């Protein structure tokens, strides 16, 4: 039965880790199939086509002179292919000089227009072509069916704002100069829209660039915290309604009651939620103590049936083992108690993740963040490492290091406690039998590597998320160490009570 229980615990741990990893990928992975580079190329191609058509009118080539027509087309293609358009005026001057030289070779005339006026005509055609293409690119940048309703609403509002800005654009000069990649938690991150730069710019490329940043943020943005009623998807949001929403409300309320300091509300809410999980921790600790008390009896059982391998003896061994488990009231359900804390911890994780976006922008949601002071030591807890100055970046990196460090320290304390319990439980067992009762070692090994993996994932989360999440994990890790310390202090007394209780 021990072996069976060990396997169940091991498989449960692996399942939890895989679920955590999947959650990480889903939260961070949504990478757009269309990148800004694709949009920029489309806009540039539209400009180049307008330039090509305008340049073809500069020389007066008779339609019947097919060879001359071909030569002009080839020259324009060569110019557009080989000349970098980094300065529109210089590019057009060079292009017109080459066409005038070609006109002399072909014996054809140059269009009788003012050169500067002709250049302005081409630049205006380029601008209009870029605008029309940019409008089309914005409309098709993100597929609506890949978004939640709140994301669609936010992106549609952004479209109105950015399309209006495109109407007032007066230039499209950044041909091929702006580059950006997709976004993910481990790769390039979505940057922040600098509103001052956006308001100041008149360039089509920059406007589209800012739009894609804003759209990406909305596309990756969690939903604002709200309660879903019976007519608004109640049954599909049970976890939200019974866990995330109450925790988020408490977080917001405590923060505002205590002077609007978000950090104070975050600390108190974390402590409150973690304390709610203390009974589960205490029951788990009891389970460990009971397993310790069982070790001598299990050792005697192993010795009794060591050489009796026939089916009848093995069946009797299993029945006696089951009787020991019943005596100490240890069952498979008790071994899975730690996983009952997972919904509690996830509720505060989700609340902290979603509170920064509960700003009333989405229809039917409240503005919970108004009046909150979200900074601590100069770090904005609502922002990640890419959304601010260098101190914000280094602050989040320091947070990640502290989270990983305290998590490893917490694991070390827990492992030392487990080792001490195992040594005490085997103190009265002959040395040659101790390995026989250490059947949990495989599970402990699995749990150790699982926790190392989760620590790495936790550090990656902190680096790619708002600083508040890192602060929450730091508080939680410190609380866990305190919890382990208290539990260790009480274990000796509790062990003696359990020994007396089961000795009767």
N, C-alpha and C positions, 0 to 999 in steps of 0.2 A: 504493500500500500504506500510505503514511503516513496518507492520508485515511481509509482503512478502519480503521486502528488507532486513529486519533483518535476516530472515531465509536464504536468499541467501548469505549474508555476512558470517553467521555462518557456513553454509555448505562449503563455499569456504575456510574459515580458516581451517576447519577440513581436507579438501582435501589437502591443502598445507602441513599441519603437517604430514599427513599420507604419502604424497609423500616424504617429508624430511626424515621421519623415514625409508621408503623403500630404499631411496638413501643411508642412513647410513648403512643399513644391506647389501645391494648389494656391497657397497664399502669395507666393512670390513669383511663380513661373509664368503666368499669363503673358506671353511675349507676342507682340503684334506680328501678323504676317506681312504687313506693309510697314516699312520703316520710313523715316524722314528722308533717307537717301533716295528711296523710290519716288517719293513725292517731288523732291528737288529735281530729279532727273526729268520727270514729266513736265514740270514747269519750264525747265531749261530747254527741253526739246520744243515746247510751244514757242518760246522766244526765238529759238534758232530758225524755226520754220517761218516766222514772221520776218526775221532778218533776211532769210534766203529770198522770199518773195519780193521784198522791198528792193534788195540789191539787183535783182534781175531787171527791174525797171530803170536802172540808172543808165544803161546803154541802150541806144536805139538800134536794135538789130532787126532787120526785115524778117518776117516769118518764113519767107521762102528760102532764106539762107540757113539751112539746117546745120551746116558745119559750124557756122559762127555761133548759132544758138547752143550747140553742144559744147563748144569751147568756153562760152560764158558760164554755162551751168557747171562745167568741170572746175573752172577757176573759183567760182563761189563756193563750191563744195570743198575745195582745197583750203580756201581761206577759213571756212567755218570749222574745218577739221584740225587744222594746224595752228591756228592763232588762238591764244588764250584770251578769253574775254574777261579780263580783270578790271579794265578801265574802258567803259563803253566808247567815250570820245576818241581815245587813242586807237581802239580797235577799228572804229568806223573810218577814221582818217586813213589808216593803213589799207583797209579794204578798198576804199574809193581810189586811192593812189594806184593800187594794183589793177583795178578795173580800167582806169584811165590809160594805163600802160597797155593793157590788153586791147583797148579800143584802137590805139594807134597801130598795133600789129594786125588787127582784123580789118582796119580801114572803115570803122563804123563811128557814129557820132555818140557823144555823151549827152544825156538829157539836159536840156537847158534850164536848170533850176539853181537857185542859190544853194551852195553846198551846206551851209549851216542849217538852212531851213530843211533841206533833205535829211540831214542827220537827225534833226528834231522829229521829223516825220517817222523815221525808222524807230527812234527811241520811244515815241508814243505808241507805235504799233507793237513794239516789244512789251511795253507796259500793259497794254490792253490784253495781249496774248497771255502774259504771265498772270494777270488778274483772273481771266476766264478759266485758265488751267488750275489756278490755286483754288478757286471756288469749287471746281469739280473734284479736286484732290481732297479738300476738307470734307466734302459730302461723302466720299467713299473711304475715308481713312480707317474707320472702325465699323465693322459689321454690327448692326443694332441687335441682331438675334444672339450675339455672344455676350450680351450685357444684361444686368439686372435692371429692373424698372427705374430705380433711383439713379443708376449710372446713366441710363438713357436720358433721363430728365436733365441731369447736370451737363452732359455733353451737348445736348440740344441747346441749352442756355448758352454754353460756351460758343457754339456755332454762330448764334445770332450776334454775339459780341465781336467775334473775329471776322465774320463776313462784313459787318458794318465797318470795321477797321480797314478791310481790304478796299472798300469803296473809296476811302480817302487816301489810299497809297499813291505816292507820286513818283516812285522809282522801283525798279526791279534790277538792281545792279549786282547782287551777290550771286553771280552765275558760278556755281560750283564751289563756293567758298565755305558754306556752312555744312558741317557734317555732324551727324549724331547716330548712335546705334540704338538697339532695342533695350529693354529694361528687364532686370531680374534681380533677385536678392543677392546672388553671388557674382553677377557680372556688372555691366554698366548700369548705373542707377538713373532713374528719372530725375532730372534737375528741377529746380523751382523756377516758376515764372517770375521774373523781375518786373513788377508792375510799372515801375518808373521807366525802364527801358522799353517796355511794350507801348506805353503811352507816347513815348518820344519817337519811336520808329515810324518811318513812312515807307519802308522797303517790304515788298511782297514776300520775299524769302524769309525775312525775319518774322513777319506776322505768322506765316505758316509754321515756322519753327516754334514760335511760342505756342501756337495752337496745339501742335502735336505733344508738347510737354504737358500742357494743361489736360488734354484728352487722355494722355497716358496716366496721369495722376488720378483722374476720375475713373479710368478703367480698372486700376489696381486698388482703388479706394474702398475700404470696408463700408458697410451700410451704417448709417447713423443709428443710435440706440432709440428704439421705440417699442411700444407695446402693440402687438398685433391682435386686434379684436376678432370676434367670430366672423365678421364679414370681411376680414382683411387677412386671411391666411392663418388663423389662430392655430389650427392643428398642424400646420407645416412649420410652425415656429415655437414649438413647445419648450425647447431648450432656451431659446431667447426669452420667452415670457416668464419662465419660472426660475431661471438662473441669471442670464446676462442682464436683463432689464433691472431686476431688483438690485444687483450688485452695482450697476452703473448709476442707478438713482442714489444709492447710499454714498457712492464715491463723490458724485456731484454735490449732494446735500451737505456732507461733512466738510467738503472743501469750501463751500460758500458760508457755512455757519462759522468756520474758523478763519474769517478774514479774507476769504477768497484764495487762500494759498493751496494750490493744487497738490503740492508735495506733502502737506500735512494730511489732507484727505486721502492721498494715496497710501501713506504709511499706515494710517488708522484702519482704512478699509482692508489692506493686505493682512494686518494683524487680526482683524475681526474675522475675515473669511478663513484664514489659516487656523484660528482658534476653533471655529466651527468643526474643522476636521480633526480636532484633537481626540475626541472619543474613538474615532476610527484608529488613530495612531495608538491609543492606549490598548484597544482590543488587539491590535497587531502585536504590540509588545507583550501582552499576555500570552498570545499564541507562541511567541518565541520562548517565553519562560516555560510554558507547558511542554514544548518540544524538548527543552533542556531537562525537565523533570523525567520525561519519558525515556531518556537515553539509557539509564542503567537497566530498566526493564526490557528495552528493546535489545540491549546487549546480551542479557540472559537468554532471551528468546533465540537470538542468532546462535548462541553457543549450544542451546538445547537441540536445535535442528541442523547443526552444522553438517553432520554426515548422513542425515536422513533425507534423501532426495526422491523417495518414492512419492507418487501422486497423493496418496492418503496423508502422508506426513506433511507435505507442502500445503495441502488443503487445511489441515489442522493448524499449521503455522499461521496461515492467513486469517483463520478464525480467531486465534489468540491475539494476533496483532490488531485485528479489528476491535477486540475487546479492550485492549490497552488504549486505543484511540477513543473509544466510547467512554472509558473511565475518566480520561482527562478532557473529554468534550472537545476533541480536535477533529475538524472535518475539512473537506476540500474548500467549502465556502469560506472558512476562516482564513485559509491561505490566500484567498483573493481579496481580502479586506482592503489592502493598500490601494487597489484600483478604484475603490469607491470614492477616493479623494480626487480622482481625476476630473469628474464633472465640476467639483467645487473650484479646483485650480483653473480649469478652462474658463469658468464663468468670469473670473476676475481678469484673466488674460484677454478675453474678448471684450470685456467692458473697457479696459484700458486702451485696447486697440481702436475701438470705435468712438470713444468719447470725443477725441479731437475733431471728428467729422459731424458731431451732433450740434450743428451750428445754425439750424433752421433753413438751410439752403434747399433742402428737399421738401416738397409739399407734404403737409401733415405731420411734420416733425418739429420738435421744440428746439430752442437755442439754449443749450445747457452750459456752454463755455463762456458766455458773456460775463465779463467781470472777474474771470479767473486769472490769477497770477501763476503762470505756468513755468516760471524760471526758478532754478536753484543753482547757486554757484555760477551763474552766467550761462547755464545750459537750459535750453528750452525743452521741456519734457514732451511737448507736442510735436517736436521736429526730429528728423533723423540727422545723420552726420552730413548729408549733402545739402541740408536746408539752413544754411547759416554761415557764419564766419569760421575761421580756423579753430577757434576755441570750441565751437559746437562739435566740429569733427573730432578733435582730440578728446573732448569730454565724453563722447559716445565710445570712442576707442578705449579710454580709461575705464568706463563703465563695463565694457565687454571683458576686459582683463580682470576686473574685480569680481564679476559674475562667475567667470570660469574658475578663478582662484578660490572663491568661497564655496563653489560647488564641489571642487576637488577636495577641499578641506573637510566639508561636510561628509563626503563619501569616505574619507580616511577615518574620521571619527566613528562612523557607522560600522565600517569593516573591523576596526579595532575592537569595538564593542562586541560584535558577533564572534570574533576570534576568542575573546575573553570568555564569553558565554560557552563556547564550544569546549574550551579547555577545562572550565569548571565542571561541565556536564560529563566529561570523560575522566575526571580525576580519580574516581573509584573503579574505573574499568581497566582491566589488564591491557598492557601496551599492545599485545598481539591482537586484541580485539577492537582496538580503537578505530581502525580504518573501516571495520565492518559497520560501525554505527555512523560513520561520516558520509552517509549516502547523499547528504544534501550538498556536498562539495561541488558537484557538477552544476547544480542550480546556482550556488553562490558565485561560481566562476562566470556563468552566463550573465547573471545580474551585474557583476562587476564590469564586464566589457560593455554591457548594455548601457550602464550609467556613464561610462567614458564616452560612448557614442553620443548619448543625449547631451552631454556637457559640450561637446564640439558643436552640435546642432544649436544649442542654446546660445553659444558665443556668436554663431553666424546670424541667428535671429536678432540679437542685440545690435550687431553691426549694421543690419539692414532695416531696422525698425525705429520707431520713435523712441526717444531716450526714456520715456516713461516706462516702457516695457522692461528695459534693462534695470531701471531703478526698482521696479516691482520684483524682479528676480533676485536682485541683490538683497532686498529686505526679506524676501522669502527664504533665501539661503541662510541668512543670519538667524532667522526665526527657527529654521530646521535644526541648526546647531544648538540653539537654546533648548529646543524640544528634546533633542538627543541627550543633552546634559541633564535635564530634569528627569527624563526617563531612566537614565543610568543611575541617578541618585536614588530613585524610587524602586529600582529593579530588585535590589537585595531584600528590602522589606516585603515587596510584593511576592517575591519568590518563596519566602518563608511562609507567607499566608497560604499560597497555593499548595505548598508541600504539606502543610498541616491539614488543609481541606481535603486533599486527595489521598492522604494517608489513612483517613477514617474508613 
